Each structure stands twice: as structure tokens, then as C-alpha cells.
Amino acid sequence: MNHKVIFNVLAKDENNAKELVDAAGDRVLVGIMVKNFPNEEDAIEQVEFYKKQNIPVSVGLGAGDPAMWKMVADVSAKTHPEHINQVFPAAGYTLGRISELNFSNTIVNALIEPSGTPGQVYISTGPNSSEYKEKVSCEMAASMLAEIGVHSVKFYPINGDERLDEVAAMVKAASQAGLKIFEPTGGIDVENVYRIVQTCLENGAEMVIPHLYTSLVNKETSKTEVEKIEQLINMKWNVN
């Protein structure tokens, strides 16, 4: 993945996913949420089905449910997806699992939550730790991830472009710690994505993976609209 901006999106089914990949190539990742499956085997089957059709997969929790962290790790270890979404406390465990399998080209992120105060965040995003709302500095959070080799920060929920000052502070800290990939998530749509991505690039991110889920979905067909994907990939970013 050599692009500056890649879009993490949903697809109604494999046909919709193929349409999106046909339109955007390796500029999209198609999310498969493990929470939507009754068991691990069914989720593995779906990921493998997509991969056989050259659809790049992002394995996700599903509605950010931290209780799904182990299922995400297990499904990913069996399927070698292009991208894995994980809660902060389980990111190192997940990275260790896939490193043992030499899944060298898989991006693993860790979920960090904005606190409402620029420069301070919550890293307690696991199923039990999320009950504790204790702020830490962006620098400390980024350093902890860099120490164990996690590739990317997923920053959620950013509420569209309401928290750009918090986004900027987290991107800056991540970049300085050596984490070059940043994934803003929550309330992002075709209208506000430019400002959000540009903020990430201006503060040191080398790759930005915004997550645009329901905002791209046609409510009548439940499909992610190809026209909106085309609109996204035609955007021009100011990059150094």
C-alpha cells in the first residue's frame, strides 16, 4: 500500500465489494465485522471468500465492540487480511500472533479514544478497561504503541470534523513516535473528509485511512455507493 490516502468502507455483499474495488483498486479496504457472525468459522469463511476474489479486507470488531477483540485476533490469524482493527490493550497480542505467521504486509491498528482535551486521550479501550476514564498524554499513548511495533493509530470517535484540534495533537505525537499511519473514524462523510485527512497529512501522517461507513451507504439499497467512492478517490490532497 503506497498511497497517501486509503478508504476503509463497508459493502453490502461480495458484488458491492467488487464494484468498489473495480472503482478504487487498492485505494479501498472493505470491512468485515466479526460481530456480525454467529461464530469464528463463519467469519473466517467470509474473509477467505473475499480474499479469493482479490477484495482487500479489513477485519473489524463491529460497532467498536471491545468484547470482540479475541475473535478479531483469531479470525485474522487464520486468514491473513490486509488490515486489522484492534483495541489498544490487545493490539500487541494481535501483532504478536500475526508476526509469528510472517504476515508482514498486514496493518494492525490500535484504538485510542479522544478525551475532549487536545493532547490527552484514553487508551483504556478494552472490554473491561473501558470502564476507566483516565487521561494520558498523546505522546505516552503513541510511545507505548511504537515500543511494541503497532503500525497505526485508530482515533475514534472524532465526531466528523468537530475534533480537529484533538486529531492534530494525536497525529503529531504518533508521527514523532514513528507511527506513520493514522485512521480517523466516526462521523466522517464525503463533505468533511477533506478537512480531516488534510489535518492528518499536515501534522505528519504519511498514510491516512479514514473510515467512512454508513455515510456512503444508500439507505434504500444498503449498498455503498460507487459514485461516492469515485468522488473520494478523485480528491486531491496537499502533501509535502
C-alpha positions as CSV (number, residue, x, y, z in Angstrom):
1,M,0.0,0.0,0.0
2,N,1.9,3.0,-1.3
3,H,-1.0,5.5,-1.4
4,K,-1.3,8.5,0.9
5,V,-5.0,8.0,1.4
6,I,-6.9,4.8,1.5
7,F,-10.6,4.5,2.4
8,N,-12.0,1.9,4.8
9,V,-15.6,1.2,3.8
10,L,-18.4,-1.3,4.1
11,A,-20.0,-3.4,1.4
12,K,-23.5,-4.9,1.3
13,D,-22.2,-8.2,-0.3
14,E,-19.4,-9.5,-2.5
15,N,-20.9,-7.9,-5.6
16,N,-20.9,-4.5,-4.0
17,A,-17.4,-5.1,-2.7
18,K,-16.2,-6.0,-6.2
19,E,-17.8,-2.8,-7.6
20,L,-15.9,-0.7,-5.0
21,V,-12.6,-2.4,-5.8
22,D,-13.2,-2.0,-9.5
23,A,-13.7,1.7,-8.9
24,A,-10.9,2.3,-6.5
25,G,-8.4,-0.6,-6.7
26,D,-6.1,-0.7,-3.7
27,R,-7.4,2.6,-2.5
28,V,-10.1,0.8,-0.6
29,L,-10.3,-1.7,2.3
30,V,-13.6,-3.5,2.7
31,G,-14.5,-4.0,6.4
32,I,-15.8,-7.4,7.6
33,M,-17.1,-7.1,11.2
34,V,-16.7,-10.2,13.3
35,K,-19.7,-9.2,15.5
36,N,-22.0,-9.8,12.5
37,F,-21.2,-13.6,12.5
38,P,-22.5,-16.2,14.9
39,N,-19.1,-17.9,15.2
40,E,-15.5,-17.6,14.2
41,E,-15.8,-20.2,11.4
42,D,-18.4,-18.2,9.6
43,A,-16.3,-15.0,9.8
44,I,-13.2,-16.9,8.5
45,E,-15.2,-18.3,5.6
46,Q,-16.4,-14.8,4.6
47,V,-12.9,-13.2,4.8
48,E,-11.4,-16.1,2.8
49,F,-14.2,-15.8,0.2
50,Y,-13.5,-12.1,-0.2
51,K,-9.7,-12.6,-0.4
52,K,-10.1,-15.3,-3.2
53,Q,-11.8,-12.6,-5.2
54,N,-9.0,-10.1,-4.6
55,I,-11.0,-7.9,-2.3
56,P,-8.7,-6.3,0.3
57,V,-10.2,-7.0,3.7
58,S,-10.1,-5.0,7.0
59,V,-11.2,-7.3,9.9
60,G,-13.1,-5.2,12.4
61,L,-14.8,-5.6,15.8
62,G,-18.3,-4.4,14.8
63,A,-19.7,-1.2,16.3
64,G,-16.4,-0.8,18.1
65,D,-17.4,-3.6,20.5
66,P,-14.3,-4.3,22.6
67,A,-15.6,-7.7,23.6
68,M,-14.9,-8.9,20.0
69,W,-11.1,-8.4,20.4
70,K,-10.2,-12.1,20.7
71,M,-12.4,-13.1,17.8
72,V,-10.7,-10.4,15.6
73,A,-7.3,-11.8,16.6
74,D,-8.3,-15.4,15.9
75,V,-10.0,-14.7,12.6
76,S,-7.1,-12.6,11.4
77,A,-4.5,-15.2,12.4
78,K,-6.4,-17.7,10.2
79,T,-7.0,-15.5,7.2
80,H,-4.1,-13.1,6.7
81,P,-6.2,-9.9,6.0
82,E,-4.7,-6.7,4.7
83,H,-5.8,-4.8,7.7
84,I,-6.8,-5.4,11.4
85,N,-8.8,-3.2,13.7
86,Q,-8.0,-3.8,17.4
87,V,-8.5,-2.3,20.8
88,F,-5.4,-0.7,22.4
89,P,-4.8,-3.4,25.1
90,A,-5.0,-6.2,22.6
91,A,-3.0,-4.7,19.7
92,G,0.3,-6.1,20.9
93,Y,-1.2,-9.6,21.3
94,T,-2.6,-9.4,17.8
95,L,0.6,-8.2,16.3
96,G,2.5,-11.0,18.0
97,R,0.1,-13.6,16.6
98,I,0.5,-12.4,13.0
99,S,4.2,-11.8,13.3
100,E,4.7,-15.5,14.2
101,L,2.9,-16.3,11.0
102,N,5.0,-13.8,9.0
103,F,2.0,-11.8,7.9
104,S,4.5,-8.9,7.2
105,N,2.2,-6.8,5.0
106,T,-0.8,-6.7,7.4
107,I,-1.5,-3.3,9.0
108,V,-2.5,-3.6,12.7
109,N,-4.1,-0.6,14.4
110,A,-4.8,0.2,18.0
111,L,-7.9,2.1,19.1
112,I,-7.4,5.3,21.0
113,E,-10.3,7.4,22.2
114,P,-10.3,11.2,22.2
115,S,-10.9,12.6,25.7
116,G,-12.3,16.0,24.9
117,T,-9.0,17.7,25.7
118,P,-6.4,18.2,22.9
119,G,-3.2,16.4,23.8
120,Q,-4.9,13.9,26.1
121,V,-6.5,10.6,25.2
122,Y,-8.0,7.4,26.6
123,I,-6.1,4.2,25.9
124,S,-8.4,2.1,28.0
125,T,-10.5,0.8,25.1
126,G,-10.7,-2.9,26.1
127,P,-13.8,-4.7,27.3
128,N,-13.0,-4.1,31.0
129,S,-10.6,-1.2,30.9
130,S,-13.1,1.0,29.0
131,E,-14.9,1.5,32.3
132,Y,-12.0,3.6,33.5
133,K,-11.7,7.1,32.0
134,E,-8.2,8.2,32.9
135,K,-6.4,10.5,30.6
136,V,-2.9,10.0,29.3
137,S,-0.8,12.2,27.0
138,C,-0.9,11.6,23.3
139,E,2.9,11.2,23.5
140,M,2.7,8.4,26.1
141,A,0.0,6.6,24.1
142,A,2.0,6.8,20.9
143,S,5.2,5.7,22.6
144,M,3.6,2.6,24.0
145,L,2.4,1.5,20.6
146,A,5.7,2.3,19.0
147,E,7.5,0.2,21.6
148,I,5.7,-2.9,20.5
149,G,5.7,-2.2,16.8
150,V,2.0,-1.5,16.2
151,H,1.6,0.2,12.8
152,S,-1.3,2.6,13.1
153,V,-3.5,4.7,15.4
154,K,-7.3,4.4,15.0
155,F,-8.8,7.5,16.6
156,Y,-12.4,7.1,17.4
157,P,-14.9,8.7,17.8
158,I,-13.8,12.0,16.2
159,N,-17.4,13.2,15.5
160,G,-16.7,14.3,12.0
161,D,-14.6,17.5,11.9
162,E,-15.6,18.7,15.4
163,R,-12.4,17.5,17.0
164,L,-9.7,18.5,14.5
165,D,-7.5,20.0,17.3
166,E,-7.6,16.6,19.1
167,V,-6.9,14.8,15.8
168,A,-3.9,17.1,15.1
169,A,-2.4,16.6,18.5
170,M,-2.7,12.8,18.3
171,V,-1.3,12.7,14.7
172,K,1.7,14.8,15.7
173,A,2.5,12.6,18.7
174,A,2.1,9.4,16.6
175,S,4.3,10.7,13.8
176,Q,7.0,11.8,16.2
177,A,7.0,8.3,17.8
178,G,7.4,6.7,14.4
179,L,3.8,5.7,13.7
180,K,3.2,6.9,10.2
181,I,-0.4,5.6,9.6
182,F,-3.4,7.3,11.1
183,E,-7.0,6.2,10.9
184,P,-9.6,8.9,11.8
185,T,-13.1,7.3,12.5
186,G,-16.5,8.4,13.4
187,G,-18.9,10.7,11.7
188,I,-16.8,11.1,8.5
189,D,-18.6,11.7,5.2
190,V,-17.9,13.0,1.7
191,E,-18.4,16.6,2.8
192,N,-16.0,16.7,5.8
193,V,-13.4,14.0,4.9
194,Y,-11.1,16.5,3.1
195,R,-10.6,18.7,6.2
196,I,-10.0,15.6,8.3
197,V,-7.5,14.0,6.0
198,Q,-5.7,17.2,5.3
199,T,-5.3,17.8,9.1
200,C,-3.7,14.4,9.4
201,L,-1.3,14.9,6.5
202,E,-0.3,18.4,7.7
203,N,0.6,17.0,11.1
204,G,2.9,14.3,9.9
205,A,0.9,11.2,8.9
206,E,2.4,9.5,5.8
207,M,-0.7,7.4,5.2
208,V,-4.3,8.2,6.3
209,I,-7.0,5.6,6.3
210,P,-10.3,7.4,7.1
211,H,-13.2,5.0,7.9
212,L,-16.4,6.0,6.1
213,Y,-19.1,3.6,6.8
214,T,-22.8,4.4,6.8
215,S,-22.3,7.8,5.3
216,L,-21.5,6.1,2.0
217,V,-24.4,3.6,2.2
218,N,-27.6,4.1,0.1
219,K,-30.4,3.7,2.6
220,E,-32.7,2.1,0.1
221,T,-30.3,-0.5,-1.4
222,S,-28.0,-0.9,1.6
223,K,-25.1,-0.7,-0.9
224,T,-22.1,1.5,-0.5
225,E,-22.4,3.9,-3.4
226,V,-19.8,3.6,-6.1
227,E,-20.3,7.2,-7.1
228,K,-19.2,8.3,-3.6
229,I,-16.1,6.1,-3.7
230,E,-15.2,7.7,-7.1
231,Q,-15.7,11.1,-5.6
232,L,-13.3,10.2,-2.7
233,I,-10.5,8.8,-4.9
234,N,-10.6,11.9,-7.1
235,M,-9.9,14.2,-4.2
236,K,-6.6,16.0,-4.4
237,W,-4.6,16.4,-1.2
238,N,-1.9,19.0,-0.4
239,V,1.1,16.8,0.6
240,N,4.7,17.7,1.1
